[in-house]
C-alpha cells in the first residue's frame, strides 16, 4: 500500500504531462479533431492541454479511485505486454514450413492461454475444495502455455539483419519476453470482475474505433483514386 501511494501519483503526473502531445500525434493521424494540433505563438498546445486537463479532472472527480486503480494498473501491464510482443515479432521469424502456424498466431495463442491460465490459477487458489474440472483445466492450460512457448522458441528462428550489427539486443529472446507476457497477463487476471470488464471494454472500444478509422481512411483513399482516374 505504501509503495502504491508513492508510485501512483508519479504515474498520473507523467500521464498528464504527456497527454497533450499524445493527443497532438493522434490528431495529426486523424484520430482526434484538429483542435488538438493548434499551437500558440510559443509552440505550446494550449487548447489540447486545456481539454485534456478538463477530461482528466472530471474523471478523477467522478470515478471512484478503486476503479481508476485497476484500470491504470491493467493498462500499464497491457503496455508492457505489447512491448514484449513487439520484441518477439522483431527478433524472431515465422517458420518457413507452410504446415506450421505463423509466428503472430502463436504469440496470440500464447497470450490468450496465459490470461486463461491466470484466471484458472486464481480460481484454483481461492477455494479450499476446488472442483475437479477446474484442476484439470488448470493443468491443461499450463501445459498448453508451455507447449506454445516451446514452439516459439524452437520453430521461430532469430531474424538476422545488417541493421542489428553492433547494436544492443535484448538477451534471452524469446524466453524473457514470453515470461514477461505471462506475468503481466497473470496479474491482470487477478483483478476483480469490475476491473476486468472495465479494461476489456476500454480496449475493445478503442480497438474498434481504430479499425473504423482505418477503414474510413481506406475508403476515402479509394474514392480519391477513383476520382483522379476519371480525370
Phi and psi in degrees as a GROMACS rama.xvg file:
@    title "Ramachandran Plot"
@    xaxis  label "Phi"
@    yaxis  label "Psi"
@TYPE xy
-65.337  -42.626  UNK-2
-62.7763  -38.5326  UNK-3
-65.574  -42.0902  UNK-4
-65.1044  -30.6059  UNK-5
-80.4341  -35.8396  UNK-6
-90.9883  -39.5203  UNK-7
-59.0691  -43.1623  UNK-8
-60.1412  -34.5648  UNK-9
-66.5856  -40.0189  UNK-10
-63.078  -44.1184  UNK-11
-63.8232  -40.786  UNK-12
-62.909  -45.2178  UNK-13
-63.5842  -38.3633  UNK-14
-63.5844  -43.1513  UNK-15
-64.5756  -40.0534  UNK-16
-65.6654  -37.3094  UNK-17
-88.4512  -13.8076  UNK-18
-60.6899  -43.7346  UNK-19
-60.1203  -40.2086  UNK-20
-69.7348  -34.6493  UNK-21
-65.1739  -43.7243  UNK-22
-63.4887  -35.8668  UNK-23
-61.6364  -46.9845  UNK-24
-63.8914  -40.075  UNK-25
-68.0685  -33.7072  UNK-26
-69.1412  -39.791  UNK-27
-61.3877  -36.1053  UNK-28
-79.3794  -6.67525  UNK-29
92.0498  7.19305  UNK-30
-84.3901  -19.1431  UNK-31
-131.084  161.439  UNK-32
-59.8674  157.498  UNK-33
-67.737  -13.585  UNK-34
-62.3765  -25.0734  UNK-35
-75.0057  -9.91971  UNK-36
-97.419  -5.05314  UNK-37
-72.5803  132.033  UNK-38
-120.164  152.699  UNK-39
-86.2482  -172.748  UNK-40
-65.4135  -20.3178  UNK-41
-94.2261  0.613667  UNK-42
85.2534  13.6665  UNK-43
-91.5522  144.463  UNK-44
-86.1108  74.0371  UNK-45
-65.4614  -49.2948  UNK-46
-67.1057  -42.6892  UNK-47
-62.0945  -39.2528  UNK-48
-66.4892  -40.5989  UNK-49
-65.1513  -45.4735  UNK-50
-65.4274  -45.2229  UNK-51
-62.5929  -38.989  UNK-52
-65.3112  -41.907  UNK-53
-63.9141  -43.3488  UNK-54
-62.8553  -45.0318  UNK-55
-66.3019  -41.4838  UNK-56
-65.1062  -39.6229  UNK-57
-63.0166  -45.4627  UNK-58
-63.7342  -44.0784  UNK-59
-64.1762  -28.5513  UNK-60
-80.6628  -38.9196  UNK-61
-97.6129  -26.9489  UNK-62
-93.6613  129.786  UNK-63
-58.3011  146.498  UNK-64
-63.2402  -32.5594  UNK-65
-62.3026  -38.0748  UNK-66
-70.7103  -41.562  UNK-67
-63.5926  -38.7029  UNK-68
-59.6805  -49.2531  UNK-69
-64.6354  -40.8243  UNK-70
-67.0585  -43.034  UNK-71
-66.8786  -44.4859  UNK-72
-62.9768  -46.5936  UNK-73
-67.3087  -34.2492  UNK-74
-63.9917  -42.2096  UNK-75
-64.8684  -42.0528  UNK-76
-63.5374  -38.1562  UNK-77
-65.103  -38.3551  UNK-78
-63.8789  -41.5144  UNK-79
-62.6558  -39.795  UNK-80
-63.5993  -41.9846  UNK-81
-62.9295  -36.6033  UNK-82
-64.2907  -44.6916  UNK-83
-61.8119  -43.2257  UNK-84
-62.8059  -40.4281  UNK-85
-62.1841  -39.9544  UNK-86
-61.9064  -42.5596  UNK-87
-64.2191  -45.746  UNK-88
-67.5211  -30.2541  UNK-89
-78.1769  -39.9272  UNK-90
-88.2234  -25.4254  UNK-91
-107.535  155.623  UNK-92
-116.813  149.049  UNK-93
-66.2685  151.806  UNK-94
-60.8473  142.49  UNK-95
-76.6954  -19.1148  UNK-96
-72.5486  121.687  UNK-97
-67.9964  -18.4188  UNK-98
-77.903  -12.9089  UNK-99
-92.4973  151.949  UNK-100
-72.3095  146.023  UNK-101
-62.9589  159.845  UNK-102
-59.0639  -42.9588  UNK-103
-63.8833  -34.7541  UNK-104
-66.0447  -39.1214  UNK-105
-67.3755  -38.6922  UNK-106
-65.9  -42.0435  UNK-107
-61.5944  -45.782  UNK-108
-62.5395  -39.1926  UNK-109
-63.395  -43.0099  UNK-110
-67.0623  -40.7076  UNK-111
-63.6685  -45.3404  UNK-112
-66.3984  -34.1656  UNK-113
-63.1485  -43.1108  UNK-114
-66.1446  -44.251  UNK-115
-62.5581  -40.2451  UNK-116
-62.5944  -39.533  UNK-117
-62.0144  -41.8915  UNK-118
-63.8147  -42.8299  UNK-119
-68.0778  -39.9536  UNK-120
-65.564  -35.7275  UNK-121
-61.9576  -44.5717  UNK-122
-67.2711  -35.1374  UNK-123
-64.4047  -39.4246  UNK-124
-91.4282  -7.72573  UNK-125
-93.247  -4.43605  UNK-126
-127.265  143.367  UNK-127
-70.8005  -38.1772  UNK-128
-121.444  84.5825  UNK-129
-72.8584  142.702  UNK-130
-61.3105  148.703  UNK-131
-61.3407  -39.1619  UNK-132
-67.0328  -30.1347  UNK-133
-67.7056  -40.6167  UNK-134
-62.5355  -43.2202  UNK-135
-65.983  -44.5117  UNK-136
-62.8643  -37.7681  UNK-137
-62.9977  -43.535  UNK-138
-63.817  -46.5298  UNK-139
-62.9151  -39.1497  UNK-140
-66.4979  -42.4252  UNK-141
-63.267  -44.1501  UNK-142
-64.5387  -41.3694  UNK-143
-63.7026  -40.4329  UNK-144
-62.8895  -46.0404  UNK-145
-64.0772  -37.6345  UNK-146
-65.1725  -45.0481  UNK-147
-67.537  -38.099  UNK-148
-61.4902  -38.6997  UNK-149
-64.7459  -41.2758  UNK-150
-62.5866  -41.3986  UNK-151
-63.6271  -39.223  UNK-152
-68.3731  -40.19  UNK-153
-95.3725  -32.2847  UNK-154
-98.4611  -15.1345  UNK-155
-108.423  103.399  UNK-156
-75.6066  164.692  UNK-157
-68.5082  127.822  UNK-158
-84.3072  103.707  UNK-159
-92.1046  141.717  UNK-160
-151.26  161.394  UNK-161
-66.2627  -27.8711  UNK-162
-68.8872  -22.974  UNK-163
-84.005  -7.08876  UNK-164
-69.4264  127.966  UNK-165
83.2253  -2.63491  UNK-166
-98.3175  159.172  UNK-167
-73.2458  131.824  UNK-168
-120.412  137.615  UNK-169
-59.4679  127.5  UNK-170
-77.6475  163.041  UNK-171
57.0673  39.948  UNK-172
-90.5152  134.22  UNK-173
-96.8827  7.81525  UNK-174
-62.9538  -49.9016  UNK-175
-62.8812  -46.6901  UNK-176
-63.2076  -35.103  UNK-177
-65.2119  -40.6172  UNK-178
-62.4841  -41.2782  UNK-179
-61.7918  -42.7262  UNK-180
-60.8065  -45.0899  UNK-181
-63.595  -45.2412  UNK-182
-63.9781  -43.6144  UNK-183
-62.0712  -47.1945  UNK-184
-70.9499  -31.7888  UNK-185
-63.3233  -42.5579  UNK-186
-66.1022  -38.5898  UNK-187
-63.0415  -37.4914  UNK-188
-67.3356  -15.4368  UNK-189
-85.6355  -2.97588  UNK-190
-68.5211  160.06  UNK-191
-67.3893  163.394  UNK-192
-58.2088  -39.3232  UNK-193
-63.6365  -39.4433  UNK-194
-66.7325  -40.4142  UNK-195
-64.4074  -44.3408  UNK-196
-64.3154  -36.2742  UNK-197
-65.7384  -46.1479  UNK-198
-71.4996  -36.1235  UNK-199
-65.572  -42.98  UNK-200
-65.4032  -40.0009  UNK-201
-63.4128  -49.592  UNK-202
-66.3699  -43.5585  UNK-203
-61.1343  -39.7147  UNK-204
-61.8177  -47.7987  UNK-205
-79.229  -28.5238  UNK-206
-66.3812  -42.896  UNK-207
-62.5352  -41.0208  UNK-208
-63.4924  -39.202  UNK-209
-64.3363  -47.8016  UNK-210
-67.2947  -33.5264  UNK-211
-62.2196  -42.0616  UNK-212
-65.3834  -42.9453  UNK-213
-61.228  -43.5567  UNK-214
-65.3633  -38.7619  UNK-215
-65.2657  -42.1591  UNK-216
-66.547  -36.8415  UNK-217
-64.7688  -40.7716  UNK-218
-65.6222  -40.8762  UNK-219
-64.547  -38.5209  UNK-220
-66.4231  -40.581  UNK-221
-64.6735  -40.4019  UNK-222
-65.2985  -40.2287  UNK-223
-64.5972  -43.2998  UNK-224
-64.615  -36.892  UNK-225
-64.6245  -41.7736  UNK-226
-67.7712  -37.9298  UNK-227
-67.3245  -36.3987  UNK-228
-66.3482  -26.6083  UNK-229
-72.8047  -22.6791  UNK-230
